[in-house]
């Protein structure tokens, strides 16, 4: 099959970007989307042209490095997967495919399709942890956790920090990302000591990084490759409110 | 130079306790005067950075990723071992030690492995305290499952995403120290060389991957936690950027490289489907707990799997190994799968696959139970292959997964370069010739949380802090060398892409230095690899400049190193005239096609010293002494 790509190219953070079109021939259905881009890049290199820069690493949907906006959808047309798990069998022969980077003020473009998501690290370092040093902790089984709670905490902890929630949100809000961390730790007994301060600190850090507010549109939950529910946003709101009042 | 592993005296079970007492300490008030560089922020690097910063040291941590949470530790699926014996099924520190030594086919150091087993329990405690959401029983306590190479259930897990949850735990501790100002994180910075001052590791040269800036960093000690080198094969389960550059350049600066030929081929990966494929995907070994491996009894049977009746299926692992069945160690399972395919029993379009079938367990426990336990793996499989594993058996084939070899380190995890420490998969220390499942996470965190914080103090206490700064001559010389090498890569301007040459290297290594090796093939590889290296330096095409974000240039530097490392792997495999663990020499096998060790001649660690590119490396031997286990032929029957 062949596909027609319209790809965002931008030399660096300061330059202006533009769409560039490419025709990719000899695409096979079992290729992943990135393998199709690899093939195109290989051809570009041999022609002495600059290949398209995009972020990717594990190519199995867990590292959170990749993230392309494909035909207006974060991580492409399917639900519950990252861009690296998208295969060409999801497209028709002759398809037009528009490829853009995540677009959000807090995620400035570094080059082409690569954006800077270090804002997420700064949010986590504001308190997305339990303050324990190495050593001197109790035996693991002295802290029983009811299985349903543990499972729910896991559902939140499964966030891969890819930023699809931000990219798809009309407000560029990072609420789902922040909610996932607050919820994960608020559900566990280990997380109780710093529970209130954590909610306040993470929300403050999120605001400072320039992410927008949440207006409950729910797009984030639909595009999240780990299908993290906005129930966690509701919990974050409660946590934040309780922490602010008490 | 005589290799001194610095193994403490005394009985096995007391070595580490005694050693911790014997190690020199750095006064708490002095710790903040010491600077430590850590390269790599996966499980080993992030846990070390956090733990050392908590002690008061100043840490500069470097990663070519944008965040520590991207490291490939995140992709580990199945679990982490510990000798807690929570299930009351007979586990103990000694049994975990014994299984690991035996699983490694008696090519690892007793003292290191025992220490690993000893600290394993503290890792679980630490992770739970950090909020890692391990799987639990209904009573609220931790759940365990079984894994290959063991007859007890000692594996802690978080669905099929254990590596992710452990890395996020280490990352959270790391982030906390970033906030505290004790860890300075340098994202998207790649280490391109090690700097020695008076023979000691005192700094690194990095390239900022965003703008190409080359910079020097000085410190009182350097830690490499940069992962394994499985990507030398091009196709592996490693992430695309995983590479050997940090350890390889340290090797060229004098750190010995140990057992480079010990690579692990994982038995349960999704088979290769096309020449465009960029990587292989692992299906966790935990699936072998409940899945049954089989091939059709009839050669070349092209019927759909569900049309092949029970009596015409060969559940070969259960047949050959009645006591371990589908849970034999990885090397054994991989070799048997290859043998089945080589003898015409392979399935799927290429004939290079065997079935991993869940029909049995779905019938016994229901689809929901299977989905709760392995849901994400089943989804991943379906996404890649377009087939539904709840209805059709998975097709699996072995793929390169892990490298047991790495830089040689002593008991203190220090390499042959003083002041250079190596942690996690980057070192060679604990897995011998074959790593057991769920032991990589254990080793990475053991090294980072519980070993390096003690052992590095001994080195630092003996060497005054702050003696080095980047104005010293060796930083300038090394910077020039790094810049020259980048310019050379750009100057070739040939007609082949980096990937083309990397794929060719991968084909040579898979063919001759892969799952089964022989003298003829290895000698051939030793001719082909240097030729390919020559082609690379004449024909590679790297676009762009060194002063910008240039992924092709990054890859080129890494592949240039792989082209040297591949040769060393072949040399090591050729010299080791025995079969052990993941190293299977066809000339040395038992009548039942099992690995045939030669303990008389080869019960040693092969540590190679760099002699110049293209020159054969020099072999040093660290003889392995076994005082607590008897060397037997591994039998999983």
Interface residues (C-beta under 8 A of the other chain):
Chain A: X11 X12 X28 X30 X31 X32 X34 X35 X38 X39 X42 X44 X45 X46 X48 X49 X50 X51 X53 X55 X56 X57 X58 X59 X60 X61 X62 X63 X64 X65 X80 X81 X85 X87 X89 X110 X111 X114 X116 X117 X118 X120 X121 X124 X125 X126 X127 X128 X129 X130 X131 X132 X133 X134 X135 X137 X138 X139 X140 X141 X143 X144 X145 X146 X147 X150 X153 X154 X157 X158 X160 X161 X184 X185 X188 X190 X191
Chain B: X47 X50 X51 X54 X65 X66 X67 X68 X69 X70 X71 X72 X74 X75 X84 X86 X122 X124 X125 X126 X127 X128 X129 X130 X131 X133 X134 X135 X136 X137 X138 X139 X140 X141 X142 X158 X159 X161 X163 X164 X165 X168 X171 X172 X173 X175 X176 X178 X179 X185 X187 X210 X239 X240 X241 X273 X274 X276 X277 X278 X279 X281 X282 X379 X380 X383 X384 X386 X449 X450 X453 X495 X497 X499 X500 X541 X543 X544 X548 X549 X551 X552
